[in-house]
Amino acid sequence: MRTTSPGAGGFAPDDYASLIVQPVQDEAVAFQVATQITTDATRTHLPIVKEDAGAGWVHEGDEIPVEDATLGEEIVTPAKVAGLTVVSSELAEDSNPQAQQIVGQGLARSIARQVDAAFFGTLPHPAPPGLESVPGVTTVAAGKKWTNLDPFLDAIAKAETVGATLTSFTAHPADALALAQLKEQTGSSKPLLGSDPTAPTRRVIAGVPLYVSPAVTPGTVWGLPKDRVFIVLRRDAKVDLSSDAYFNSDQIAVRGTMRIGYGHPHPAAITKVTLTA
């Protein structure tokens, strides 16, 4: 096949960039709650200041004591997430923008689910380590069921104690529904959760947006400061196509891949609000 072959242009990588990369970033909640770093390196080093340089009061003319900061780093090595679909040569030859959209969105949904599953969970290698595998995160016990928003206020305060500001909460759909059904008081029909005037469907907890993802463990709500949680994108979605493996059936394989990793340089700023058994 050549780029000038009939129908091949419909599956060119440039055409698919907007069909795969953007839907992945739009559909994966991870891209919305973390800071994205795009790199062309195999590994990315995230510098960490574990302890600030010291300061103190001194008399006029006295020598200022020297105390260095304690430094560290986290190394993020992006891993590959990929999706594969097979189409007939007839579809490839007769493709139109609608057919491209279907193929691109299908791969995007599959990749986005895997991105979130790794980000909020703890998948086996070679998936990058996610939030569930980060040691030292701050935990908040919320009781046996959601009854009020006090645990989230506690989470916000604990993040502020270590110098961070939570910019998002993310919950499983079942927990998001339970929180949305909380009322201000007995007999009231007014929901306890706030709303964002700029986005009427968005729910807010004490001014912090609440996102929803099936990848979050039920009974857990993650509170994240966006400036302390990173997504390292080594390579945008890339589309390759080949008929070699499906030569006898006259089909074409369309493959979408991304290389991505996660960084958590300040675990104590991450809060995990959980229900107890």
Number of C-alpha atoms within 10 A of each C-alpha: 10 8 11 8 9 13 19 17 16 20 21 15 17 12 16 22 16 15 21 29 22 16 19 26 16 15 18 23 22 27 18 14 23 23 17 17 15 13 15 9 12 11 14 21 13 14 12 13 13 13 11 11 12 10 10 6 7 10 7 7 6 7 8 12 11 9 10 10 12 11 12 13 13 14 15 21 20 25 20 15 21 18 17 17 14 15 15 14 17 12 15 19 15 12 17 12 9 9 14 18 15 12 19 26 19 18 25 27 18 16 27 23 19 18 28 20 21 23 28 23 19 16 16 9 8 10 20 23 21 20 21 17 14 17 10 12 17 16 18 18 15 21 13 11 14 18 14 16 15 12 20 23 13 17 26 23 15 21 21 13 12 12 10 20 22 25 17 21 24 25 25 19 17 14 21 20 12 12 21 15 16 19 16 13 11 7 7 10 11 12 14 19 20 18 19 13 8 7 8 9 9 15 21 18 17 16 14 20 19 22 21 19 20 16 21 23 18 15 19 19 26 25 28 26 22 19 18 19 22 22 21 23 22 22 17 18 25 18 23 14 18 14 18 11 11 14 10 8 10 13 19 21 18 19 18 25 21 22 18 23 26 28 28 24 22 20 17 20 29 30 25 23 23 21 18 11 7
